[in-house]
Amino acid sequence: MTSLQIRKLTYSALFLALAMVLPFLTGQIPQIGSALSPMHIPALLCGFLCGWPWGLAVGLISPLLRSVIFGMPAMFPGAVAMSFELATYGAVSGLLYKILPRRKSSVYITIVVAMLLGRAVWGIARLILAGLSGQSFTWALFLAGAFTNAVPGIILHLVLVPLLVIVLEKAGLSLNK
Protein backbone atom coordinates (compact mmCIF):
# COMPACT_ATOMS: atom_id res chain seq x y z
CA MET A 1 0.00 0.00 0.00
CA THR A 2 1.41 3.40 -0.96
CA SER A 3 1.66 6.42 1.28
CA LEU A 4 -1.14 8.13 -0.69
CA GLN A 5 -3.44 5.13 -0.28
CA ILE A 6 -2.74 5.06 3.46
CA ARG A 7 -3.56 8.78 3.72
CA LYS A 8 -6.82 8.27 1.77
CA LEU A 9 -7.72 5.35 4.01
CA THR A 10 -6.98 7.45 7.10
CA TYR A 11 -9.04 10.41 5.84
CA SER A 12 -11.88 8.07 4.91
CA ALA A 13 -11.85 6.51 8.37
CA LEU A 14 -12.00 10.00 9.84
CA PHE A 15 -14.98 10.89 7.64
CA LEU A 16 -16.73 7.65 8.56
CA ALA A 17 -16.18 8.46 12.24
CA LEU A 18 -17.56 11.97 11.67
CA ALA A 19 -20.64 10.47 10.04
CA MET A 20 -21.18 8.43 13.21
CA VAL A 21 -20.70 11.37 15.58
CA LEU A 22 -22.14 14.46 13.83
CA PRO A 23 -25.79 13.36 14.22
CA PHE A 24 -25.31 13.43 18.00
CA LEU A 25 -24.83 17.21 17.76
CA THR A 26 -28.28 17.68 16.27
CA GLY A 27 -30.00 14.47 17.38
CA GLN A 28 -31.35 15.87 20.63
CA ILE A 29 -34.08 17.51 18.56
CA PRO A 30 -34.99 15.02 15.79
CA GLN A 31 -36.64 17.65 13.55
CA ILE A 32 -33.43 19.68 13.51
CA GLY A 33 -31.23 16.63 12.98
CA SER A 34 -33.19 15.37 10.00
CA ALA A 35 -33.46 18.88 8.55
CA LEU A 36 -29.69 19.55 8.74
CA SER A 37 -28.67 16.10 7.44
CA PRO A 38 -25.29 16.01 9.22
CA MET A 39 -24.32 12.59 7.79
CA HIS A 40 -24.24 14.08 4.29
CA ILE A 41 -21.29 16.35 5.10
CA PRO A 42 -18.62 13.63 5.62
CA ALA A 43 -19.66 11.77 2.44
CA LEU A 44 -19.36 14.96 0.38
CA LEU A 45 -16.05 15.96 1.97
CA CYS A 46 -14.60 12.48 1.51
CA GLY A 47 -15.44 12.56 -2.20
CA PHE A 48 -13.93 16.02 -2.64
CA LEU A 49 -10.74 15.26 -0.69
CA CYS A 50 -10.09 11.55 -1.29
CA GLY A 51 -11.74 10.85 -4.64
CA TRP A 52 -14.82 9.10 -5.87
CA PRO A 53 -14.14 5.50 -4.75
CA TRP A 54 -13.48 6.60 -1.17
CA GLY A 55 -16.42 9.00 -1.11
CA LEU A 56 -18.69 6.30 -2.52
CA ALA A 57 -17.53 3.81 0.14
CA VAL A 58 -17.96 6.21 3.06
CA GLY A 59 -21.36 7.30 1.76
CA LEU A 60 -22.55 3.74 1.24
CA ILE A 61 -21.32 2.40 4.58
CA SER A 62 -22.07 5.26 7.00
CA PRO A 63 -25.91 5.13 7.19
CA LEU A 64 -25.92 1.33 7.38
CA LEU A 65 -23.21 1.23 10.04
CA ARG A 66 -24.87 3.97 12.07
CA SER A 67 -28.18 2.12 11.89
CA VAL A 68 -26.57 -1.11 13.12
CA ILE A 69 -24.62 0.58 15.94
CA PHE A 70 -27.07 3.25 17.13
CA GLY A 71 -30.43 2.26 15.61
CA MET A 72 -30.71 5.56 13.74
CA PRO A 73 -31.57 6.04 11.01
CA ALA A 74 -33.94 3.09 10.95
CA MET A 75 -32.49 0.43 8.66
CA PHE A 76 -35.49 0.02 6.36
CA PRO A 77 -36.21 2.04 4.37
CA GLY A 78 -34.26 4.99 5.84
CA ALA A 79 -30.64 3.81 6.09
CA VAL A 80 -30.87 1.67 2.97
CA ALA A 81 -32.14 4.53 0.79
CA MET A 82 -29.78 7.01 2.45
CA SER A 83 -26.80 4.76 1.73
CA PHE A 84 -27.51 5.01 -2.01
CA GLU A 85 -27.96 8.78 -1.71
CA LEU A 86 -24.73 9.34 0.23
CA ALA A 87 -22.78 6.95 -2.01
CA THR A 88 -23.89 9.10 -4.93
CA TYR A 89 -22.83 12.27 -3.08
CA GLY A 90 -19.37 10.85 -2.42
CA ALA A 91 -18.88 9.42 -5.91
CA VAL A 92 -20.14 12.44 -7.83
CA SER A 93 -18.30 15.00 -5.69
CA GLY A 94 -15.06 13.05 -6.07
CA LEU A 95 -15.41 12.47 -9.79
CA LEU A 96 -16.50 15.97 -10.79
CA TYR A 97 -13.98 17.70 -8.54
CA LYS A 98 -11.19 15.67 -10.10
CA ILE A 99 -12.15 16.44 -13.71
CA LEU A 100 -13.21 20.08 -13.37
CA PRO A 101 -10.62 22.89 -13.22
CA ARG A 102 -9.52 23.78 -9.68
CA ARG A 103 -11.55 26.95 -9.20
CA LYS A 104 -13.95 28.04 -6.51
CA SER A 105 -16.79 27.89 -9.03
CA SER A 106 -15.98 24.19 -9.64
CA VAL A 107 -16.53 23.44 -5.97
CA TYR A 108 -20.02 24.96 -6.13
CA ILE A 109 -20.89 23.30 -9.44
CA THR A 110 -19.73 19.97 -8.06
CA ILE A 111 -21.71 20.17 -4.84
CA VAL A 112 -24.92 21.26 -6.57
CA VAL A 113 -24.70 18.44 -9.12
CA ALA A 114 -23.80 15.89 -6.42
CA MET A 115 -26.71 16.98 -4.23
CA LEU A 116 -29.22 16.91 -7.09
CA LEU A 117 -28.11 13.49 -8.32
CA GLY A 118 -27.97 12.14 -4.76
CA ARG A 119 -31.52 13.26 -4.09
CA ALA A 120 -32.70 11.71 -7.37
CA VAL A 121 -31.01 8.41 -6.42
CA TRP A 122 -32.58 8.60 -2.95
CA GLY A 123 -36.00 9.05 -4.58
CA ILE A 124 -35.47 6.07 -6.88
CA ALA A 125 -34.27 3.92 -3.98
CA ARG A 126 -37.26 4.94 -1.83
CA LEU A 127 -39.63 4.18 -4.73
CA ILE A 128 -38.13 0.70 -5.20
CA LEU A 129 -38.11 -0.01 -1.45
CA ALA A 130 -41.72 1.17 -1.13
CA GLY A 131 -42.70 -1.16 -3.95
CA LEU A 132 -40.90 -4.08 -2.33
CA SER A 133 -42.71 -3.48 0.97
CA GLY A 134 -46.13 -2.80 -0.55
CA GLN A 135 -46.13 0.88 0.42
CA SER A 136 -46.59 3.92 -1.75
CA PHE A 137 -44.03 6.61 -2.44
CA THR A 138 -45.62 9.56 -4.17
CA TRP A 139 -44.18 12.53 -6.00
CA ALA A 140 -45.28 14.71 -3.05
CA LEU A 141 -43.37 12.49 -0.59
CA PHE A 142 -40.28 12.70 -2.81
CA LEU A 143 -40.43 16.50 -3.05
CA ALA A 144 -41.00 16.85 0.69
CA GLY A 145 -38.20 14.46 1.65
CA ALA A 146 -35.67 15.59 -0.93
CA PHE A 147 -36.27 19.33 -1.00
CA THR A 148 -39.01 20.96 1.09
CA ASN A 149 -38.06 19.47 4.46
CA ALA A 150 -34.36 19.53 3.56
CA VAL A 151 -33.95 23.28 2.92
CA PRO A 152 -31.96 23.96 6.15
CA GLY A 153 -29.57 21.10 5.35
CA ILE A 154 -29.23 22.16 1.72
CA ILE A 155 -28.26 25.67 2.82
CA LEU A 156 -25.85 24.34 5.45
CA HIS A 157 -24.17 22.03 2.94
CA LEU A 158 -23.93 24.72 0.23
CA VAL A 159 -22.20 27.06 2.70
CA LEU A 160 -20.11 24.74 4.88
CA VAL A 161 -18.82 22.08 2.48
CA PRO A 162 -17.38 24.46 -0.18
CA LEU A 163 -15.80 26.58 2.55
CA LEU A 164 -14.12 23.52 4.08
CA VAL A 165 -13.02 22.18 0.69
CA ILE A 166 -11.47 25.53 -0.31
CA VAL A 167 -9.68 25.90 3.04
CA LEU A 168 -8.41 22.31 3.02
CA GLU A 169 -7.32 22.62 -0.62
CA LYS A 170 -5.33 25.76 0.23
CA ALA A 171 -3.73 23.90 3.13
CA GLY A 172 -2.63 21.19 0.71
CA LEU A 173 -4.77 18.49 2.33
CA SER A 174 -6.72 17.39 -0.76
CA LEU A 175 -5.69 13.96 -2.03
CA ASN A 176 -8.07 13.97 -5.04
CA LYS A 177 -5.61 14.84 -7.77
C-alpha positions as semicolon CSV with decimal commas, in nm:
position;residue;x (nm);y (nm);z (nm)
1;M;0,000;0,000;0,000
2;T;0,141;0,340;-0,096
3;S;0,166;0,642;0,128
4;L;-0,114;0,813;-0,069
5;Q;-0,344;0,513;-0,028
6;I;-0,274;0,506;0,346
7;R;-0,356;0,878;0,372
8;K;-0,682;0,827;0,177
9;L;-0,772;0,535;0,401
10;T;-0,698;0,745;0,710
11;Y;-0,904;1,041;0,584
12;S;-1,188;0,807;0,491
13;A;-1,185;0,651;0,837
14;L;-1,200;1,000;0,984
15;F;-1,498;1,089;0,764
16;L;-1,673;0,765;0,856
17;A;-1,618;0,846;1,224
18;L;-1,756;1,197;1,167
19;A;-2,064;1,047;1,004
20;M;-2,118;0,843;1,321
21;V;-2,070;1,137;1,558
22;L;-2,214;1,446;1,383
23;P;-2,579;1,336;1,422
24;F;-2,531;1,343;1,800
25;L;-2,483;1,721;1,776
26;T;-2,828;1,768;1,627
27;G;-3,000;1,447;1,738
28;Q;-3,135;1,587;2,063
29;I;-3,408;1,751;1,856
30;P;-3,499;1,502;1,579
31;Q;-3,664;1,765;1,355
32;I;-3,343;1,968;1,351
33;G;-3,123;1,663;1,298
34;S;-3,319;1,537;1,000
35;A;-3,346;1,888;0,855
36;L;-2,969;1,955;0,874
37;S;-2,867;1,610;0,744
38;P;-2,529;1,601;0,922
39;M;-2,432;1,259;0,779
40;H;-2,424;1,408;0,429
41;I;-2,129;1,635;0,510
42;P;-1,862;1,363;0,562
43;A;-1,966;1,177;0,244
44;L;-1,936;1,496;0,038
45;L;-1,605;1,596;0,197
46;C;-1,460;1,248;0,151
47;G;-1,544;1,256;-0,220
48;F;-1,393;1,602;-0,264
49;L;-1,074;1,526;-0,069
50;C;-1,009;1,155;-0,129
51;G;-1,174;1,085;-0,464
52;W;-1,482;0,910;-0,587
53;P;-1,414;0,550;-0,475
54;W;-1,348;0,660;-0,117
55;G;-1,642;0,900;-0,111
56;L;-1,869;0,630;-0,252
57;A;-1,753;0,381;0,014
58;V;-1,796;0,621;0,306
59;G;-2,136;0,730;0,176
60;L;-2,255;0,374;0,124
61;I;-2,132;0,240;0,458
62;S;-2,207;0,526;0,700
63;P;-2,591;0,513;0,719
64;L;-2,592;0,133;0,738
65;L;-2,321;0,123;1,004
66;R;-2,487;0,397;1,207
67;S;-2,818;0,212;1,189
68;V;-2,657;-0,111;1,312
69;I;-2,462;0,058;1,594
70;F;-2,707;0,325;1,713
71;G;-3,043;0,226;1,561
72;M;-3,071;0,556;1,374
73;P;-3,157;0,604;1,101
74;A;-3,394;0,309;1,095
75;M;-3,249;0,043;0,866
76;F;-3,549;0,002;0,636
77;P;-3,621;0,204;0,437
78;G;-3,426;0,499;0,584
79;A;-3,064;0,381;0,609
80;V;-3,087;0,167;0,297
81;A;-3,214;0,453;0,079
82;M;-2,978;0,701;0,245
83;S;-2,680;0,476;0,173
84;F;-2,751;0,501;-0,201
85;E;-2,796;0,878;-0,171
86;L;-2,473;0,934;0,023
87;A;-2,278;0,695;-0,201
88;T;-2,389;0,910;-0,493
89;Y;-2,283;1,227;-0,308
90;G;-1,937;1,085;-0,242
91;A;-1,888;0,942;-0,591
92;V;-2,014;1,244;-0,783
93;S;-1,830;1,500;-0,569
94;G;-1,506;1,305;-0,607
95;L;-1,541;1,247;-0,979
96;L;-1,650;1,597;-1,079
97;Y;-1,398;1,770;-0,854
98;K;-1,119;1,567;-1,010
99;I;-1,215;1,644;-1,371
100;L;-1,321;2,008;-1,337
101;P;-1,062;2,289;-1,322
102;R;-0,952;2,378;-0,968
103;R;-1,155;2,695;-0,920
104;K;-1,395;2,804;-0,651
105;S;-1,679;2,789;-0,903
106;S;-1,598;2,419;-0,964
107;V;-1,653;2,344;-0,597
108;Y;-2,002;2,496;-0,613
109;I;-2,089;2,330;-0,944
110;T;-1,973;1,997;-0,806
111;I;-2,171;2,017;-0,484
112;V;-2,492;2,126;-0,657
113;V;-2,470;1,844;-0,912
114;A;-2,380;1,589;-0,642
115;M;-2,671;1,698;-0,423
116;L;-2,922;1,691;-0,709
117;L;-2,811;1,349;-0,832
118;G;-2,797;1,214;-0,476
119;R;-3,152;1,326;-0,409
120;A;-3,270;1,171;-0,737
121;V;-3,101;0,841;-0,642
122;W;-3,258;0,860;-0,295
123;G;-3,600;0,905;-0,458
124;I;-3,547;0,607;-0,688
125;A;-3,427;0,392;-0,398
126;R;-3,726;0,494;-0,183
127;L;-3,963;0,418;-0,473
128;I;-3,813;0,070;-0,520
129;L;-3,811;-0,001;-0,145
130;A;-4,172;0,117;-0,113
131;G;-4,270;-0,116;-0,395
132;L;-4,090;-0,408;-0,233
133;S;-4,271;-0,348;0,097
134;G;-4,613;-0,280;-0,055
135;Q;-4,613;0,088;0,042
136;S;-4,659;0,392;-0,175
137;F;-4,403;0,661;-0,244
138;T;-4,562;0,956;-0,417
139;W;-4,418;1,253;-0,600
140;A;-4,528;1,471;-0,305
141;L;-4,337;1,249;-0,059
142;F;-4,028;1,270;-0,281
143;L;-4,043;1,650;-0,305
144;A;-4,100;1,685;0,069
145;G;-3,820;1,446;0,165
146;A;-3,567;1,559;-0,093
147;F;-3,627;1,933;-0,100
148;T;-3,901;2,096;0,109
149;N;-3,806;1,947;0,446
150;A;-3,436;1,953;0,356
151;V;-3,395;2,328;0,292
152;P;-3,196;2,396;0,615
153;G;-2,957;2,110;0,535
154;I;-2,923;2,216;0,172
155;I;-2,826;2,567;0,282
156;L;-2,585;2,434;0,545
157;H;-2,417;2,203;0,294
158;L;-2,393;2,472;0,023
159;V;-2,220;2,706;0,270
160;L;-2,011;2,474;0,488
161;V;-1,882;2,208;0,248
162;P;-1,738;2,446;-0,018
163;L;-1,580;2,658;0,255
164;L;-1,412;2,352;0,408
165;V;-1,302;2,218;0,069
166;I;-1,147;2,553;-0,031
167;V;-0,968;2,590;0,304
168;L;-0,841;2,231;0,302
169;E;-0,732;2,262;-0,062
170;K;-0,533;2,576;0,023
171;A;-0,373;2,390;0,313
172;G;-0,263;2,119;0,071
173;L;-0,477;1,849;0,233
174;S;-0,672;1,739;-0,076
175;L;-0,569;1,396;-0,203
176;N;-0,807;1,397;-0,504
177;K;-0,561;1,484;-0,777
